[in-house]
Amino acid sequence: MVDTDNIFHLHLVSDSTGETVDGVARACIAQFPDVRAHEHVWSLIRTEAQLARVLADIERNPGIVLYTVFDSDIRRKLEEGCRRLQVPHSHVLDNTVTMMAGYLGQQSRGRTGALHKMDEEYFSRIEAIDYTLSHDDGQSGWDLEEADVVIVGVSRTSKTPTSVYLANRGIKTANIPFVPGCPLPPELDKLKKPLVVGLIKDVDQLVSIRKNRLRQIERGEGGDYVDPVAVRDEVHQARRYFTDRGWKIINVTRRSIEETAAMILATMYDRRGH
């Protein structure tokens, strides 16, 4: 439990979507596990009227201000306001942009929203997200050949969050549950383009996670779903099935979603010769 003394206000201000400042903030907060941030998110701040509301909230809830604002006038007024209110503030890309400008011998353009321009990469990512959401948990199994990655795994191995994480990297990902006694789509054995990955997890942790899940949704005892002997047999069946087909097998027991996704990406790029 986080002590109330370790809760602070964190203002995230951007003249674009706010994805960059949010990502940097979360990476930094992760370094302080005993601290929790009360986030105030301000995106698309491009006028003085909008900025006035931001500064009013900062005055009511003083804390740390992180920002990615490239409009020189709005940025100057935000910084003046933070100094007046005596709150710590930082442009999260300043050092990196300055370093790159020095190395390249060029001045940065300071273009608002340039980080998220509607380029080919952006549309590729949106397409991957759409594909992944429509192919979650065994849905839409007729066009699996269009996927970059197909994840097959026993229940509670984080198939969906891993798929969504990959989709946000522009990787079309389908995920299919491995359920004893239920045949998998026959298309799986015919795939040529996608990388197929099998996810398993240690039995004890799997049983514990499944029991917690059943308690959350108030669903009885669970039978074989949480019986250690049945779960051990399920994991053994899954491993054997994956091995017989030569699929990449990842034990996600002690891995975060990011680590699992990184292993999948590394395998995919190695397979493509990158």
BELCOR-V162204 format. One record per residue. N is the residue number from 1. SS is DSSP state (H for helix, E for strand, - for the rest). OMEGA is omega as a letter, one per 40 degrees, with the letter a starting at -180 (* if undefined). Layout:
BEGIN
n: {N	N}
ss: {SS	SS}
omega: {OMEGA	OMEGA}
END
This chain:
BEGIN
n: {1	2	3	4	5	6	7	8	9	10	11	12	13	14	15	16	17	18	19	20	21	22	23	24	25	26	27	28	29	30	31	32	33	34	35	36	37	38	39	40	41	42	43	44	45	46	47	48	49	50	51	52	53	54	55	56	57	58	59	60	61	62	63	64	65	66	67	68	69	70	71	72	73	74	75	76	77	78	79	80	81	82	83	84	85	86	87	88	89	90	91	92	93	94	95	96	97	98	99	100	101	102	103	104	105	106	107	108	109	110	111	112	113	114	115	116	117	118	119	120	121	122	123	124	125	126	127	128	129	130	131	132	133	134	135	136	137	138	139	140	141	142	143	144	145	146	147	148	149	150	151	152	153	154	155	156	157	158	159	160	161	162	163	164	165	166	167	168	169	170	171	172	173	174	175	176	177	178	179	180	181	182	183	184	185	186	187	188	189	190	191	192	193	194	195	196	197	198	199	200	201	202	203	204	205	206	207	208	209	210	211	212	213	214	215	216	217	218	219	220	221	222	223	224	225	226	227	228	229	230	231	232	233	234	235	236	237	238	239	240	241	242	243	244	245	246	247	248	249	250	251	252	253	254	255	256	257	258	259	260	261	262	263	264	265	266	267	268	269	270	271	272	273	274}
ss: {-	-	-	H	H	H	E	E	E	E	E	E	E	E	-	-	-	-	H	H	H	H	H	H	H	H	H	H	H	-	-	-	-	-	-	E	E	E	E	E	E	E	-	-	-	-	-	H	H	H	H	H	H	H	H	H	H	H	H	H	-	-	-	E	E	E	E	E	-	-	-	H	H	H	H	H	H	H	H	H	H	H	H	H	H	-	-	-	E	E	E	-	-	H	H	H	H	H	H	H	H	H	H	H	-	-	-	-	-	-	-	-	-	H	H	H	-	-	-	H	H	H	H	H	H	H	H	H	H	H	H	H	H	H	-	H	H	H	-	-	H	H	H	H	H	H	-	-	E	E	E	E	E	-	-	-	-	-	H	H	H	H	H	H	H	H	H	-	-	-	-	-	E	E	E	E	E	-	-	-	-	-	-	-	-	H	H	H	H	H	-	-	-	-	E	E	E	E	E	E	-	-	H	H	H	H	H	H	H	H	H	H	H	H	H	H	-	-	-	-	-	-	H	H	H	-	-	H	H	H	H	H	H	H	H	H	H	H	H	H	H	H	H	H	-	-	-	E	E	E	E	-	-	-	-	-	H	H	H	H	H	H	H	H	H	H	H	H	H	H	H	-	-	-}
omega: {a	i	a	i	a	i	a	i	i	a	a	a	a	i	i	a	a	a	a	a	i	a	i	a	a	i	i	a	a	i	a	a	a	a	i	a	i	a	i	a	a	i	i	i	a	i	i	i	i	a	i	i	i	a	i	i	i	i	i	a	a	i	i	i	i	a	i	a	a	i	a	a	i	i	a	a	i	a	i	i	i	i	i	a	i	i	i	a	a	i	a	a	a	a	a	i	i	i	a	i	i	a	a	a	a	i	i	a	a	a	i	i	a	a	a	a	a	a	a	a	a	a	i	i	i	i	i	i	i	a	a	a	a	i	i	i	i	i	i	a	a	a	a	i	i	a	i	a	i	i	i	a	i	a	i	i	i	i	a	i	i	i	a	i	i	i	i	i	i	a	i	a	i	i	a	i	i	a	a	i	i	a	i	a	a	i	a	a	a	a	i	a	a	i	i	a	i	i	i	a	i	a	a	a	i	i	a	a	a	i	i	i	i	i	a	a	i	a	i	a	i	i	a	a	a	i	a	a	a	a	i	i	i	a	i	i	a	a	a	i	a	a	a	a	i	a	i	a	i	i	a	a	a	a	i	i	a	i	i	i	i	i	i	i	a	i	a	a	i	i	a	i	i	*}
END
